[in-house]
Amino acid sequence: MNDSPGWASPGSPTDGEGSDGTQPPAQPTGGPKWSAEQPPPGQWSSPGTGAPETPAASPQQPQQGAGWGSYGGQQPGSQYGSPYGGQYGYPGGQGGWGGPSAAKPGVIPLRPLGLGEILDGAVTTMRTHWRSVLSISLAVAVIVQLVSVLVQKYSMDELVIEPGSQPDAREVLDSIGSSMAVTLAALFIQLVGGILVTAMLTMVFSRAVLGQSSTVAGAWRESRGQLLRLAALTLLLGAGAVAAFTVLILPGVLADNLGLGVLGGFAALGLITWLWFKYSLASPALMLEKAKVFTALSRSSKLVKGSWWRIFGISLVTGILTSIVSAIIIWPLTLIGVAVFGGGMDGLADGSSMDSWGALVFAGIGSVIALTITMPMQSGVTVLLYIDQRIRREALDLELARAAGLENYGAGDHGTAPTPPSAAGGGPVTGG
């Protein structure tokens, strides 16, 4: 029995439940073979629309249940799950992924993607749907940086000790406690902002794949039903990372052995990195499949299996690029603020350069601009990696094509068009 829940349609009014569990009929002799544990594929309903009209299912095609592409195992064709057979062929292609016949209803072609296509898809979405994308990221970036500037200013004021004074231990502890409190408050605001950006931008990018636009209100309406689960997922991953680090470094601390502690630290870093990317696709799985937290983690693990290094590499390249962009934007504005308001080189020398409001505001403006650009880039790459893995493993491109209105997608080279979802499937999976 397969536990792949499909991909729930963004823009639907209620939460979804998955496919109807109907087993596919046996294939004709000589035709493609279905896995013995393969549930019926689902439907990726076009966001914001009702279920399409459903003519009778073809005798050679299994009936389809609900959801956006609830493929959970291999499809007829190659051993990699492609329903097209041959050597990784896509509809209309000649023995290879890519080519002029790959449909592209939105920001990506409906076939397995390369690094350049994933990055281009993220940038194209930001450029084409900039009103929604930049509005969401700008609003969150402004709130996060406003709190951050206030925290920095307040923390520095609390920790300032007058020259020549001899504060007692109680005053020092009070200052440190106050600074930690406001710092934790800032981190909480950043966490909430990151969750909102991830949830809403996931919906924007999922529509962009189909060539459909999104509004801020629409993205909020589609994502709000999963926000608590996304928050729980984020906290669970963070807590797991802290727990892994603590467990592995604790023996060295207890034994008062520096070498053992360093070794434990390196082991913890490696383990956390491996787990982080193993579960890196849990967020889009949770949002787009309307899954629960542990189901999303399981889905990410299955999608990443065998492709960890590829996903790690693409994510690393994305992180490097966004870091360079951030540095190009933030550092010039920070240096201007220090030069004009922070005492210049003297302020840098004595550590007082960031005490003034002017220097903090200039640095905050740079951070707002950088976050507005880089947050959508990172979110977009994660969503497109998720879609790419499902195309490679579960032939999601067929469901994407149906949702985009390409009902005969894939029929040209293989003789049989994918049939529309059967009325027996019970309609699309819906999500709040």
N, C-alpha and C positions, 0 to 999 in steps of 0.2 A: 504493500500500500504506500502510495506516494504522498508526501506532505507538502508539496508545492501548491500554494494557495492561489496562484494567478496574480494578475496585476489589476487592482480595482480602478475603475474609471474616475479620473479627477472630474469634479463638477457634478457628481451624482449626489442626490439628496440624503441618502441613508447609508449606514455602514453595511459592508458586504460580507458574504459568508463563503465564497468559493464555488467550485463547480458542483454539478448535480450528482456526480458519482456514476453516471451511466457508462457502462463498458462499451468499447468500440466493437463492431462486428468483425468477424474474421476477414482477412484480406483475401482476394482471389489468388489462386495458385499462380506463382510467377511474379506476383506484384511485390511491392515493398513490404517489409515485415515490421510489425509493431512489437515493442518490448512487452514481455508478459506482464510487467507491473505498470504499464503505461496507462494513466488515467486519460479520459478524453480531453483534448485541447480545449482551451477556452476562447473567449472572444475579448478582444480589446475594443470596447465600445468607444466611439468617438466622444471625447469629453464634451459635456454640455448637451448631449443629444440623447434621445431615447434609444431603445433597442431597434435595430434595423428590421425591415420586413424579412421574414424567414421562410423561404421556400423549403420544400421537403429535402431532406438530406440525401446526398448521392449514395447509392449502394456501395460505392467504393470508398466513401469517406465516413469516418466515425462521427457520431453525433457530438456536438460541442456543448459544453456547459457554460458556466458563467465565468466572468473574470477576464482580465487582459492577459491572454496568453498563458493559461495555466498548464504549461508544459513542465513536466517534472522529470523526465528522463530522456532517453534517446528517441529520436524521431526516425521515420523511415528514411533510408538513405545511408549516408556515410556513418562511420563509427563515432563521429564527433557530433551527432545529433542533427545534421543538416537534412532537411526533408527533400533536398534536391538531388541527392546522390552524386556520383562522380567524385572528382577531386575538389572538394570544398566549393562546388559550383553554386552560384546564385542564379536567380531567375534571369534568363537571357544571356548568361555568361558562357564562356567556353573554357571550362576546366580551371577556374580560378576565381577567388573573391576579387571584386572590384571590376570596373569596366563601365562602358557607356550605358549599359542596359539596367544598371542598378537604380531602382526608383529612389527619388529624393524629394518626398513631399514637404519636408521641413529643413532643419539645419544640418542633418546628417543623411548620408545614403543608407538605405535599408540593407546593410550587409555588415560583416565584421569590420571594425574600424581600426585604423592605425593611429599612432600617436598624433600625427599632424591633423588627422580628421577630427579626433577628439578635442584637441585644442582649438581647432578652427570652429567646431560646432559650438563650443562655449563662447568664443569671441563673437561669432555670428549672432548667437542668441542675445548677447549683451547689446550688440549694435542694432539689431532689428527690433528687439522688444525693450529698448532702453528705458522707455517711460516706466514700465512695471519693474524691471530689474533694478535700475538705479534708484527709483523711488523707495523700494524696500530696503536696499542696502544703505542708502544715504540716511534714511530715518533712523535705522538702528545704529549706524556709525556715529551720528550726532549725539544720540543719547548716551552711548557707551563712552565716547570721548569727553562729553561734558562731565560725567561722573568721574572719569579718570583724572581730569584736570583738577577738579575740586579735591579729590583724594590726595593727589600729589601736593597741592598747595597746603592742605590741612595737615598732612603727615609731616611735611617739612617744618611747618610752624610749630607743631607739637614737639618735634625733636630738637629744636633750636635751644641751645644752652648758652646763656650769656657768658661772654669772656670773663674769666676771673671768678665766676661763681662756683660754688661747691654744692650741687644738688644732692639731696639724700637719695637713698635707694628707692624710697616710696615714690618720689617724683619721677625718677627714671622709669620705674615700672608702670606708673600711670600713663606716661607719655607713650611708651611702647605699646601698652594695651590699647590706648585710643587709636594709635596708628594702625594696629592690626585690625581693629574693628572696622575702620573705614575702608581698609584695603580689602577685607573680606566682602564688604558691601559692594565695592567696585567689581570684584571678581564675580559676584552673584549677578550683577547687572550684565556683565559681559557674557556670562553663561546663558542667561535668558535671551539676550540679543542674538547670540549664535544659534540658539534653538529656533527662534522665530525666522531668522534668515534662511536656515537650512530647510525648514518646513515649507515656507512660502516659495522660495526659489525652486525647490524640487518640483512643485506644481507648474511653475512657469516653464521650466525646461522640458517637462513631460509634454506639455502642449506644443512647445516649439518644435519638437521632433516630428509632430504631425502637421506642422505649418500653420498652427493656430495661435492666435494672440491671447494674452491674459491681461486682466486688470488686477490692481492691488486688492480690491474688494473681493474679486473672484478667487484669487490665490488664498486669501485669508479664509474665505468660506470653505474652500476645499481642504484646507490643511488643519483647521482648528480642531477637528474631531480626533486627530492623532497627536496633538501637542503634548498631552500628559504622558503618553507612551513614549514619545520622542525624548521628553525630559527624563523619564525613567531610564531609557536606553543610554542617554548621555551620562547620567550619574552612575549607572552600573559600570560602564566602560572606564570612567574616571576612578571609581572606587576599586575596580579590579587592577588597574595600573598601580595605584598606591599600595594595594595589598601585596602584589607581586614584588614590588620594590622592597617593601618592609620585610617580607619573609626571607628574601634572599640576602639582604644586607644585615639582618639581625644577628646571625651567628658571629660575624666579625665584630659587631659592636659588643655583644655579650662576652666574647673571648678577649676583647681589647686587643685585637690583632688587625693592624692596618692592612696587611697584605690580603688577609681573608675578606676584610670588608670591601677592598677595591675589587677583588675577584667577584664577590657577590654583586657588587654594583654593575660590573660589566655583564654578568649573567642576567641580571634584572633588565638591563637596557636591551639586550638581545631578545629576551622573552617578550617584553612589552612591545617591542617593534614588530615581532612576528604576529602577536595577537592583535595588535592595532590594525594591521593591514588585512589580517584574516577576517576581521569583522568590519572592515571599512565600508562594505556595501550594505550593512544592516540598516542604515538610515534611509536610503531610497527604497529598500525592500519594505521597511515598515510603513513608509508614507504611501507608496504606490500600490502595494498589495494589501493595504489596510490590515497589516499583520500585527500580532502581539509581539512583545519585546523578545521573548526567547525564540519565537518562530522566526523573527527577522534575523536574529543572530545565527540560527541554523541555516537559513537561506543564504546569508552572506558566506558562511563557511563552505557550503556546497558550491557556490558560484566561483569563489576564489580558488578552490582546490585545483591544483595543477597549473594555476596562473599567478601564483603569489609573486614571483619575481617580476612578471610583466606589470602587474598592478602597482607593485612597489616602485618600479622604475618610472612609470608614467606619473604617479603621485609625487615622486621625488623631483622629477623635472618640473612639474607644475609648481611645487613648493619653491624651487630655486628661482623660477621665473617671477613668481609673485613677490618673493623676497627682494629681488633686484628692482622690480617696479616700485615696491614700497620704499626702498632705500633712496631711489632717485627722487621720489616725491617728498619724503619726510626730512631727509638730512639738510637739503638747502633751506627749507623753511625754518628748521630748528636752528641752524647756524645764523640765519638772519635775526631770529628772535634773541639769540644769545648776544650777538654783536650789538643790537640796538638797545635791548632792555636788560640784558644779563651781565653787563660789565665787561664784555669782550673777553680777551685772554686772561685778564685778572680774575674775572668771575669763574672761568674754567679752572684756573689754578687753585683758587681757594674753595671751590665746590659750591659757590653761591649763585652760579649762572642760571639755575632753574628756580630760584626763589621768587622771581618777579612774575607778576601776572602776564606781562607782555611775552616773555619767553615761553611760558606754559601755553598761552593761547596760540602762538605761532606753531609750536610743536603739535598742539591738538588739531589745528587746521590741517596740517600735513597728514596726520594720522587719519582724519576723517576722509580726506580725498583718497588716501591709499586703501583704506578699508572698503570704501564704496566701490573701488575697482576690483580689488583682489578677492573679496568675499564671494561675489558671483562667479568669478573664475574658478575658485576652488570647489564651490558647490556644483557648478556645471560639469566639471571634469568628473566628479564622483557620480553624478547621475548618468552621464554618458558612458562611464565605465560599467555601471550596472546594466544599462541597456545593451551595451556591446557584449557583455558576458552572457546575457540571456539570449541574444541572437546567436552566439556561438554554441551555446549549450542546449537551448530550448526552442530554436527557430522562432523567436519572438517577432522577427521581421514580417512573417505572414500575418500576425495579428495587427502589427503596426500598419501594414498595407491595407488591411480591411478597414481599420479605423480611419485611415486617410481617404477611404473611398475607392481604393484600387482593388476591386472585387476579383479581377482575373489575374492578379499578381502571381507570377510563378507558373502560369499555364503554358507559356509559349514553348518552352523547351521540353516539357514533361507531359504534355497532353491532357492533363486534368487540372482544371482550376480549383483552387480552394473554395469549397462551398460556403455560403453564408451560414451563420449559426442556426441550428435547428430550433424550432419553436419549443421542442421538448426541453431545451436547456434551461428554461425559466428566466431568461433575460439576463442582462449584464449584472456583474457584481457592482454594487454601489457603495459609495463611501461618503462620509460626512466631511 
